[in-house]
């Protein structure tokens, strides 16, 4: 599903990523760990096409992303990639349903079809009675579940998660982690997750450690 070859990234004279090679299979959950500043989030942003590598090749679902122009890459990102961050980034003036639908609307999906898909996802994530609530009316765990629904609305090839439970208490963190594995089992969803959470890292199919700009498995 994901192939990265020879990824390098520097900021000035600081070389953060040094010749990263990575393969992730469809339906696999891979965690990425490492010390603060090791380059975990940088790697995730490059894999998710939110940042560019200085060198290297990135292939997702057979598409050579290095060969795409900016518009084609933006379309691919919207259609094939989902994102969950530490902070949910929900728009406060819109309901859970509306927030979930936005990536589908950007893709040009029919409003009725997008809302139907969003309701199914929110119900699947335990938010059937909450989809007309705004973020301020939801708990932290509920807000993050809306963010997961939003990440899934376009049925992405890969979901990238950057410290997804970093802002949650232990109970909500555990529920969110269990949700990822349920989604993998039910939907064959692929996840690449940057985390400091040792429990989540240990449960993943593979745990990759970034040290000195390189990956250790």
PyMOL commands that set and color helices and strands:
alter all, ss='L'
color gray80, all
select helices_A, chain A and resi 40-47+65-67+70-80+96-107+111-124+135-137+140-152+170-187+198-203
alter helices_A, ss='H'
color red, helices_A
select strands_A, chain A and resi 2-11+14-24+29-33+55-60+63-64+81-85+158-162+190-194+206-211+214-216
alter strands_A, ss='S'
color yellow, strands_A
deselect
rebuild
show_as cartoon
